[in-house]
Amino acid sequence: MPAELGVNFHSALPSGKRVALVTGSAQGLGLAVARAFLNCGYRVVLSDVNEESLIAAHLDLRQAHEVDVIAAAHADVTDDDSVSTLVGRVADWAGRLDVLVTNAGLIMRSPTEALDFAAWQSVIDVNLTGAVRCAKAAFPMLRDSSGSIINIGSVGSSLGMPQRAAYNSSKTAIIGLTRTLAAEWGPLGIRVNAIAPGFIDTSMMRSGFEKGLLNEDSIITRIPQRRLGASSEVAGAAVFLASPAASYINGACLPVDGGVTIDGTFF
C-alpha cells in the first residue's frame, strides 16, 4: 500500500497560510483530504452534519497539528442558512478561502422500480445541490483569492451501477457542474475540477463487504492494479489539483480508480 502523503506542493508559496474548507470531513475520504491539506501547510476547516463524529475528527487532528491551523464547524449542506453560516465562520476564523472541497455525500441502494422518491431527493440534495450551494456561498472568497473548487465524483460518474440510480445520477451531474463552473468562473480566476474515486478502502466500503452488498474479490479482479485504493491516494489528488502544479488544469475530472473505468480486459 502507498505511503501517507508527505510531499508539499506549496513549499514555494509566500508566507501566510492558505485555507481549505472540506465538507463531509468527519470521516473517510473527507477526513483524509483534510489531513493531507494540513500536512501541506494549509489551515483547514472541517465540516460535517454529524456533530459527534466531527468533534472526534477535530480532536484527532489536533493531536498532530497546532490548534490555530484547524477548525471545525457543524453544517448541513442541504440548508441555505447553515451553509451561509459555515462560510461566514470560515471568513471570521481565517479571513480568506483558497480551496473548497465538496465531499459531503450519501449513497442509497434500491431497485429502481422500487425507488423511494424521498430517498432519491435526499441523495440529490446532498451530493449535487449541496455542492452547488457550497460553491455559490464560497464564490466571493474564492474569487478574491483566485481559489480552487474540487468536487468529488465517483466511478459512478462513468459507469452504470445497478440499484444506485440516485447516487449515479448525482455523481454524473457533478461532472457537468464542474465543467460549467470551470467555464463560467475560470475568467474570474477560479479553477474548478473534480476527482472520481474508484473502490477505496474506507469504513463505508468495508461495511458493504461485511453486509454482503459488495464482493471484495470480484471488485479487485476487475481493477487493473488488483487492489483497493487508499484514502491518502484520493487526498493526494486533491492537494495536487489545488496546487500551482495544476495551475492550468480547469474543468477536468481526474479518475483515482486504479484503472477500473478504462479496463477492457473483459473482452
Secondary structure, 3 states (H helix, E strand, C coil): CCCCCCCCCCCCCCCCCCEEEEECCCCHHHHHHHHHHHHCCCEEEEEECCHHHHHHHHHHHHCCCCHHHEEEEECCCCCHHHHHHHHHHHHHHHCCCCEEEECCCCCCCCCHHHCCHHHHHHHHHHHHHHHHHHHHHHHHHHHHHCCEEEEECCHHHCCCCCCCHHHHHHHHHHHHHHHHHHHHHHHHCCEEEEEEECCECCHHHHHHHHCCCCCHHHHHHHCCCCCCECHHHHHHHHHHHHCHHHCCCCCCEEEECCCHHHCCCCC
